Amino acid sequence: MKIRAFVSFDLDHDSDLKLRICEEAEAPNSRVDVYDSSFREVASDWQDKLRKRVSNVELMIVLCGAYTDRAPNVHAEFELALASRVPYLLLDGRPDLSKKPAAAGTTDRLGAWNRHTLVTLGTTAGAANFDESTDDNWLPSSRSAPRRRGR
């Protein structure tokens, strides 16, 4: 069964990274389903909409680029994932330029993003943190049973 993920990215600078991860997620051997992603919302109830979207996933993947630390949507999405205890993964989308979200902890590391990332995600049982020496233990143990997003 695929891991349902929310992809958070800088809407103004990193749309190409979102397209890349969506393409990789469609591969038959990918363990990730891009279930939802960042969106530009101006309605007054945008926080409620975002909370519902994040609560329907098992993982938040943050695509880190050169301006991720300044992207307001990434900040809001990442903080909501932290508050909701949704496991997250910080992917290095622009090596040598990538910045972590402003709310990320000092011990949070950027994971190298390669063509095997979505294939090996979560394959090591009980992995609590990303270990940069291997790419097969990225996902913390999953939360409760999957939920369907209402339409």
C-alpha positions in Angstrom: 0.0 0.0 0.0 1.3 3.5 -0.9 2.0 6.2 1.7 -0.4 9.1 1.3 1.7 12.3 1.2 1.1 16.0 1.2 3.8 17.8 -0.8 4.7 21.3 0.6 6.7 23.5 -1.7 7.4 27.2 -2.4 4.6 28.2 -4.7 6.6 31.0 -6.2 9.9 29.3 -6.9 9.6 25.5 -6.8 6.8 24.4 -9.1 9.3 22.4 -11.1 10.2 20.4 -8.0 6.5 19.5 -7.4 6.2 18.3 -11.0 9.3 16.2 -10.5 8.0 14.5 -7.4 4.6 13.9 -8.9 6.2 12.2 -11.9 8.4 10.0 -9.6 5.3 9.1 -7.5 3.5 7.8 -10.6 6.2 5.2 -11.2 4.9 1.6 -10.6 7.4 0.9 -7.9 6.9 4.2 -5.9 5.8 3.8 -2.3 4.2 7.3 -2.3 0.9 8.7 -3.5 1.0 12.5 -3.8 -2.5 12.8 -2.3 -2.4 16.6 -1.9 -0.1 19.5 -2.2 0.5 23.2 -1.5 -2.2 25.5 -2.7 -2.8 29.3 -3.0 -5.8 30.2 -1.0 -7.3 33.6 -0.3 -10.6 32.5 1.3 -11.0 33.4 5.0 -11.3 29.7 5.9 -8.0 28.7 4.3 -6.6 27.4 7.6 -9.5 25.1 8.1 -9.1 23.8 4.5 -5.4 23.2 5.0 -6.0 21.5 8.4 -8.3 19.0 6.7 -5.9 18.4 3.9 -3.0 17.7 6.2 -5.0 15.5 8.5 -5.8 13.2 5.6 -2.2 12.2 4.9 0.4 9.9 6.5 3.5 12.0 5.6 4.4 15.6 4.6 7.2 15.9 2.1 8.7 19.4 2.1 10.5 20.1 -1.1 13.3 22.5 -0.1 14.6 25.1 -2.5 16.5 28.3 -2.2 13.7 30.3 -0.7 11.8 27.7 1.3 12.8 29.4 4.6 10.8 32.5 3.4 7.8 30.9 1.8 4.7 31.7 3.9 2.7 28.7 2.6 5.5 26.3 3.5 5.7 27.8 7.0 2.0 27.4 7.6 1.9 23.9 6.2 4.9 22.7 8.1 3.8 24.2 11.4 0.4 22.5 10.9 2.1 19.1 10.3 4.2 19.6 13.5 1.0 20.5 15.5 -0.8 17.5 14.0 2.1 15.2 14.6 2.2 14.3 10.9 5.6 12.8 10.1 7.6 14.9 7.7 10.5 14.6 5.3 12.7 17.5 4.1 14.0 16.8 0.6 16.9 18.7 -0.8 15.4 19.9 -4.1 18.2 22.3 -5.0 21.6 21.0 -3.7 23.9 23.7 -2.4 21.0 26.2 -2.4 18.3 24.5 -0.4 17.0 26.0 2.9 14.9 24.3 5.5 11.5 25.7 6.5 11.9 28.4 9.2 10.1 26.2 11.7 12.3 23.2 11.2 14.4 22.1 14.1 18.2 22.5 14.2 18.6 18.7 14.2 16.3 18.3 11.1 18.4 17.4 8.1 17.8 17.6 4.4 17.5 14.2 2.8 19.2 13.7 -0.5 16.6 13.3 -3.3 17.5 10.8 -5.9 15.6 8.5 -8.3 15.3 5.8 -5.6 13.8 8.1 -2.9 10.1 7.3 -3.4 10.9 3.6 -4.0 12.7 3.0 -0.7 10.7 5.3 1.5 9.7 3.7 4.7 11.1 0.2 4.0 13.1 -0.1 7.2 10.8 -1.0 10.1 10.9 1.3 13.1 13.1 4.0 11.6 12.7 7.1 13.7 14.8 9.5 11.7 16.4 9.9 8.4 19.9 8.6 8.3 21.9 10.1 5.4 24.1 7.1 5.1 21.2 5.1 3.7 18.1 6.0 1.8 15.9 3.2 3.0 14.8 4.4 6.4 13.2 7.8 5.9 9.7 7.4 7.3 8.9 7.5 11.0 6.3 4.9 12.0 3.0 5.7 10.5 0.0 7.1 12.4 -3.4 5.5 12.6 -5.3 3.8 9.8 -5.7 5.7 6.5 -8.6 8.1 6.1 -10.3 9.2 2.9 -10.5 12.8 1.9 -14.0 14.1 1.5 -14.9 15.6 -1.9 
